[in-house]
Amino acid sequence: MKKNLIVLAIVAIVFLFQQNKAEAQQYKLRQVTNMMGMKIESTIYVKGMRKRTEPGSMMGMPSSPITIEQCDLQRTIKINDKKKLYYIEPFSKEDEEIIDEDVKTVPKTKTPPKPTTTQKGGIIYISYSITDTGERKKMYGFNARHLWTSNKMVPSPESCTMKDSLLIKTDGWYIDLPQFNCPVNYKRYNNPQQTDRQKPECTDKFVTRRRGKGKLGFPLVETTTITMGDGKKTTSQFETNLETLELTTAKLDSMLFEIPIGYTETKNEEDLQDKLDINDIMNQYKKNNNNNDGNDKPAANDPKSSGKLRIGVLAPTGNEEINSSELQQYLTGILIGGNVEAVTVSSEEEAKSSQCDYSLATTFVRIKSGSKVGGLLKAVKNADPNAASSFTIEANMILKNLANGSVKTQPKIDGKFEGKIDDAAKKAMDDGSRQVLRAIK
């Protein structure tokens, strides 16, 4: 009897250990993408072999649909919560020729298919390469690897999918999330030149050459440069920057990764798109300009806007290595939203005389370098000489009500932030500013 009890106890312990381990493989991330001066924040949930992405909107434009990647079922679910519609998109299984230049294989002789009907179309030549710089560092407790990729697409004159060439380069840091083993390989870019779906009577063939033995993974930081041209000259180029604001473990409801109950399936993906609201776009555009153009920010001696709450932002203190003036201007610029405006001040007295309702003081208690990049880079082959460091930052913010001297909120910032010292400090203040805005809205 005693022996059976011991066995049961061991089984229970193993079960609880496995259960806790499984729960630990559930993650929540907040990521922001910066494109042409505009930021789009997304929330991502990962549980086992499934991932849910809730994208934000940009400049008043409609948000993209929520996506649920069900790797176990080899499909993606796209959802519009407003319309209560969903669309099922199977993972791509298109027949394409892939030539791996790092693997020596004997080419297979293909039996040409019997022609049935004359079909229009050309060939899209894709050259994909991946380079592992060999550089590694800890990010959110994971071992991150530094990789570069290049993906060039060149259409033949007969192509119907795209007419201009396309070059996509990425430079980023990637990690492996346990259990999330969705294939993360090269992926074709959704060409903005292609406005209509590819018609059945016009189908292109894809021929891909790939080289490099690096392994991508889940991006935590990634810069993407996209260049479009006609093969002879560049017609347009733009860059996007992705960074991770938060990565935490959390117990997630399995229903987050399923088709919502009561939603209707549509066979046309375009049904998920919301209509553009021109007024929202214009209002967001004006707000964005006010946020990024220093000349449009209210000055301390400007009259306070009607119905607005004004914050007097003091210069950050506590560390001589930071650019205090630049960080003060930055913090003033991001404290905008709804009925809030901010101005730079040198003291609480100036804040009071400038019609400020609150004063905001920031003190950097500790800024410690998280990695010694300078010496390390010399020993790392192919490493980017401009790679930034990371810093562990502790800071306190105090938002004081100037009418009665009470403290409205006191955000405490403690974390590791990527970038050079001022960039890392800005990211730390991003966290604090969100808490400030929540406190006074």
C-alpha positions in Angstrom: 0.0 0.0 0.0 2.8 2.4 1.0 4.6 1.5 -2.2 1.6 2.4 -4.3 1.2 5.7 -2.6 4.8 6.5 -3.4 4.3 5.7 -7.0 1.2 7.8 -7.2 3.0 10.7 -5.6 5.8 10.4 -8.1 3.3 10.4 -11.0 1.5 13.4 -9.6 4.8 15.3 -9.3 5.8 14.4 -12.9 2.3 15.5 -14.1 2.5 18.8 -12.3 6.0 19.4 -13.6 4.9 18.7 -17.2 1.8 20.9 -16.8 3.9 23.8 -15.5 6.4 23.2 -18.3 3.6 23.3 -20.9 2.2 26.4 -19.4 5.6 28.0 -19.6 5.5 27.6 -23.4 2.8 30.2 -23.7 3.9 33.7 -24.6 2.5 37.2 -25.0 4.5 39.8 -27.0 4.0 43.4 -27.8 5.8 44.6 -30.9 5.9 47.9 -32.7 6.6 48.5 -36.4 7.9 51.9 -37.4 7.3 52.8 -41.0 7.7 56.2 -42.6 7.6 57.8 -39.1 4.4 56.0 -38.1 4.2 53.4 -35.5 1.9 50.3 -35.5 1.7 48.3 -32.3 0.7 44.6 -32.4 0.0 42.0 -29.8 1.1 38.4 -30.4 0.1 35.3 -28.5 1.9 32.0 -28.9 0.8 28.7 -27.5 2.3 25.4 -28.7 2.0 25.2 -32.5 -0.4 28.2 -32.8 0.1 31.9 -33.0 -2.4 34.8 -32.8 -1.5 38.3 -34.1 -3.7 41.3 -33.3 -2.4 44.2 -35.4 -2.9 47.8 -34.7 -3.9 50.5 -37.2 -1.9 53.3 -38.9 -3.0 56.9 -39.4 -6.7 56.1 -39.1 -6.6 53.4 -41.7 -8.6 50.2 -41.0 -6.7 47.6 -39.0 -5.6 44.4 -40.7 -7.5 41.3 -39.8 -6.6 39.3 -36.8 -4.6 36.2 -37.9 -4.4 32.8 -36.2 -1.6 30.5 -37.6 -2.7 26.9 -36.9 0.6 25.1 -37.8 -0.8 21.8 -36.7 -3.6 22.2 -39.3 -1.4 23.9 -41.9 -3.7 26.9 -42.3 -4.2 30.5 -41.3 -7.5 31.9 -40.0 -8.1 35.6 -40.7 -10.8 37.3 -38.6 -12.7 40.6 -38.7 -14.3 41.1 -35.2 -16.4 44.0 -36.3 -18.1 42.0 -39.1 -17.8 38.7 -37.3 -16.4 37.1 -40.4 -13.5 34.7 -40.9 -11.5 33.4 -43.9 -9.5 30.2 -44.0 -6.2 30.3 -46.0 -4.4 27.0 -46.3 -0.6 27.1 -46.1 0.9 27.6 -49.6 1.5 24.3 -51.4 2.2 25.8 -54.8 4.4 23.8 -57.1 7.7 25.6 -57.5 11.2 24.7 -58.4 13.6 25.2 -55.5 17.4 24.9 -56.1 19.4 24.7 -52.9 22.9 25.8 -53.8 24.4 24.5 -50.6 23.2 20.9 -51.3 24.7 18.9 -54.0 22.0 16.8 -55.6 21.5 15.0 -58.9 18.8 16.9 -60.8 15.6 14.8 -61.3 14.3 14.4 -64.8 10.8 15.6 -64.9 8.3 14.3 -67.3 6.7 17.3 -69.1 3.0 17.5 -68.5 0.7 17.0 -71.5 -0.5 20.4 -72.7 -4.2 20.9 -72.2 -5.0 24.5 -72.7 -2.8 27.5 -73.6 -2.1 29.4 -70.4 -0.5 32.8 -70.1 2.2 33.5 -67.6 5.9 33.9 -67.1 8.6 33.0 -64.6 9.5 34.7 -61.3 13.1 34.1 -60.5 13.8 34.3 -56.7 17.3 34.5 -55.2 17.2 34.0 -51.5 20.2 34.0 -49.1 20.7 34.0 -45.4 23.8 34.9 -43.4 24.4 34.0 -39.8 26.8 36.6 -38.4 27.8 34.3 -35.6 26.8 37.1 -33.1 24.7 36.0 -30.1 23.1 37.7 -27.1 20.5 37.3 -24.5 17.1 38.9 -25.2 14.2 38.4 -22.8 15.9 35.3 -21.4 16.4 33.7 -24.9 19.5 33.1 -26.9 19.1 35.4 -29.9 21.1 35.1 -33.1 22.0 37.9 -35.5 21.0 37.2 -39.1 20.9 39.0 -42.5 18.7 37.9 -45.4 18.4 39.0 -49.0 15.4 38.1 -51.2 15.5 39.2 -54.8 12.6 38.7 -57.2 12.9 39.3 -60.9 10.0 38.7 -63.2 10.2 37.6 -66.9 8.5 39.9 -69.4 5.6 37.5 -69.6 4.9 37.5 -65.9 1.4 38.5 -64.8 2.0 38.6 -61.0 4.5 41.4 -61.0 6.3 43.6 -63.6 9.1 45.2 -61.6 11.9 43.6 -59.7 11.9 43.5 -56.0 14.7 43.3 -53.4 14.0 42.7 -49.7 16.8 42.8 -47.2 16.5 42.1 -43.5 18.8 42.6 -40.5 17.5 41.2 -37.3 17.8 39.2 -34.1 15.8 36.0 -33.9 15.0 33.4 -31.2 13.4 29.9 -31.0 10.1 29.6 -29.1 9.8 26.1 -27.8 7.0 24.0 -29.3 6.2 26.7 -31.9 7.7 24.9 -34.9 5.7 26.5 -37.7 8.0 26.5 -40.7 9.8 29.8 -40.5 11.7 29.8 -43.8 11.9 32.4 -46.6 8.5 33.7 -47.6 7.4 35.5 -50.7 6.6 39.2 -50.4 3.1 40.3 -51.0 3.9 42.5 -54.0 2.1 45.9 -53.7 2.1 46.1 -57.5 -0.4 43.2 -57.6 -3.8 44.7 -56.9 -5.9 41.8 -58.2 -5.7 38.2 -57.3 -3.8 36.1 -59.8 -6.3 34.9 -62.4 -6.5 31.2 -63.3 -5.8 31.9 -67.0 -2.6 33.7 -66.0 -0.3 31.7 -63.8 3.4 32.3 -63.1 6.0 29.7 -62.3 8.4 30.4 -59.4 12.0 29.3 -59.6 13.9 29.8 -56.3 17.6 29.6 -55.7 18.6 29.7 -52.1 21.9 29.6 -50.3 23.2 30.0 -46.7 22.7 27.6 -43.7 21.5 30.2 -41.2 18.2 29.5 -39.3 15.7 32.3 -38.9 13.1 31.9 -36.2 10.9 34.4 -34.3 12.0 38.0 -34.9 12.5 40.3 -31.8 14.3 43.1 -33.7 14.2 43.4 -37.4 14.9 46.1 -40.0 13.5 45.4 -43.5 14.5 47.4 -46.5 12.3 47.0 -49.6 13.5 48.3 -53.0 11.4 48.2 -56.1 12.6 48.9 -59.7 12.4 48.0 -63.3 15.6 46.0 -63.4 17.7 49.1 -64.5 17.0 51.7 -61.9 15.3 52.0 -58.5 11.8 53.3 -58.6 11.0 53.4 -54.9 12.5 52.3 -51.6 11.2 52.2 -48.0 12.2 50.8 -44.7 10.4 49.3 -41.7 11.7 48.7 -38.2 10.3 46.1 -35.9 11.1 46.0 -32.2 9.7 44.0 -29.2 8.4 46.0 -26.3 7.4 43.1 -24.1 7.8 39.3 -24.0 6.2 37.5 -21.1 5.0 34.1 -20.2 1.3 33.8 -19.5 -1.5 31.2 -19.3 -3.5 31.6 -22.4 -7.1 30.6 -23.2 -7.1 28.0 -26.0 -10.1 29.7 -27.5 -7.8 32.6 -28.6 -6.4 30.2 -31.2 -9.8 28.9 -32.5 -12.5 30.3 -34.9 -14.8 32.4 -32.7 -18.2 30.9 -32.0 -21.0 32.6 -34.0 -18.7 33.9 -36.7 -19.5 33.4 -40.4 -17.0 32.0 -42.9 -16.5 34.0 -46.2 -14.9 32.6 -49.3 -13.7 36.1 -50.4 -10.8 37.5 -48.3 -11.7 41.0 -49.5 -14.9 40.8 -47.4 -12.7 41.2 -44.3 -11.5 44.7 -45.3 -13.1 47.7 -43.5 -13.9 50.8 -45.4 -11.6 53.8 -45.2 -12.7 56.7 -43.1 -11.1 59.8 -44.6 -11.9 62.0 -41.6 -10.1 59.6 -39.2 -7.1 59.5 -41.6 -6.8 63.3 -41.8 -7.2 63.7 -38.0 -4.5 61.1 -37.4 -2.2 62.7 -40.0 -2.5 66.0 -38.3 -1.8 64.4 -34.9 1.2 62.6 -36.3 2.6 65.8 -37.8 2.2 67.5 -34.5 4.0 64.6 -32.8 7.0 64.6 -35.1 7.4 68.2 -36.1 9.1 70.1 -33.3 7.9 73.4 -34.7 4.3 72.4 -34.1 4.6 71.4 -30.5 3.2 73.9 -28.0 5.8 76.1 -26.3 5.6 76.8 -22.5 4.6 80.4 -23.2 1.8 79.4 -25.6 -1.8 79.6 -24.3 -3.1 76.2 -23.3 -5.6 74.7 -25.8 -9.2 74.7 -24.6 -10.2 71.4 -23.0 -6.6 70.1 -22.8 -4.6 68.9 -19.8 -1.1 70.2 -20.0 2.0 68.4 -18.6 5.2 70.3 -17.9 8.0 67.9 -18.7 11.3 68.4 -16.8 14.7 67.4 -18.1 15.6 63.8 -17.0 18.2 63.6 -14.3 20.4 61.0 -12.6 22.9 60.0 -15.3 25.5 62.2 -17.0 25.9 59.9 -20.1 22.4 60.6 -21.5 21.5 63.5 -23.7 19.1 65.1 -21.2 17.8 67.8 -23.5 17.1 65.4 -26.4 15.3 63.0 -24.1 13.2 65.8 -22.7 12.2 66.8 -26.2 11.4 63.2 -27.0 9.3 62.7 -23.9 7.4 65.9 -24.7 6.6 64.6 -28.2 5.2 61.2 -27.1 3.0 62.6 -24.3 0.2 63.5 -26.8 -3.1 61.8 -27.0 -6.8 62.6 -26.5 -7.0 65.7 -24.3 -3.3 65.8 -23.3 -0.6 68.1 -24.5 3.0 68.6 -23.1 5.6 71.3 -23.0 9.2 71.4 -21.9 9.9 73.4 -18.7 12.9 73.9 -16.5 11.2 73.9 -13.1 7.8 73.4 -11.4 7.5 77.2 -11.1 7.8 77.5 -14.8 5.2 74.7 -15.2 2.7 76.6 -13.0 3.3 79.9 -14.9 2.8 78.0 -18.2 -0.7 76.9 -17.2 0.4 73.3 -16.7 -1.9 71.0 -14.8 0.9 68.5 -14.0 4.7 68.3 -13.8 6.6 65.2 -14.9 10.0 64.5 -13.5 12.1 61.5 -14.6 15.1 60.2 -12.7 17.4 57.5 -14.1 18.4 55.5 -11.0 20.6 53.0 -12.9 21.8 52.5 -16.5 24.1 49.5 -16.9 25.5 48.3 -20.2 24.2 44.8 -20.9 26.9 43.8 -23.5 30.3 44.9 -24.4 29.9 45.3 -28.2 33.1 47.1 -29.1 35.6 44.4 -28.2 33.3 41.5 -29.1 32.7 42.7 -32.6 36.3 42.4 -33.5 36.2 38.7 -32.7 33.0 37.9 -34.5 33.2 37.2 -38.2 30.7 39.0 -40.4 29.4 41.1 -37.5 27.8 44.4 -38.2 30.3 47.1 -37.0 27.3 49.4 -36.2 25.5 46.9 -34.0 24.2 48.6 -30.9 24.5 47.5 -27.3 21.7 47.0 -24.7 21.2 48.5 -21.3 19.5 47.5 -18.0 17.6 50.6 -16.9 15.9 51.5 -13.7 14.1 54.8 -13.7 11.4 56.6 -11.7 8.8 59.0 -13.0 6.7 61.3 -10.8 3.5 63.0 -12.2 2.5 65.7 -9.8 -0.8 67.6 -9.6 0.3 71.2 -9.5 -3.0 72.4 -8.0 -2.6 70.6 -4.7 0.9 69.0 -4.9 -0.3 65.4 -4.8 1.3 62.6 -6.8 -1.0 61.4 -9.5 1.1 58.5 -10.5 4.6 57.2 -10.0 5.7 54.8 -12.8 8.7 52.7 -12.0 10.7 51.4 -15.0 12.9 48.4 -14.6 14.1 46.3 -17.6 16.5 45.6 -20.4 16.3 47.8 -23.5 18.0 47.5 -26.8 20.0 50.1 -28.6 22.6 52.8 -27.8 22.3 54.6 -24.5 19.9 57.4 -25.6 17.8 55.0 -27.8 17.5 52.5 -24.9 16.5 55.4 -22.5 13.8 56.5 -25.0 12.4 53.0 -25.0 12.3 53.0 -21.2 10.5 56.3 -21.3 8.0 54.9 -23.8 6.9 52.4 -21.1 6.6 55.2 -18.5 4.7 57.6 -20.8 2.0 55.0 -21.4 1.4 54.7 -17.7 1.3 58.5 -17.4 -1.3 58.8 -20.2 -3.4 56.0 -18.7 -3.4 57.8 -15.3 -4.8 61.1 -16.5 -7.2 59.9 -19.3 
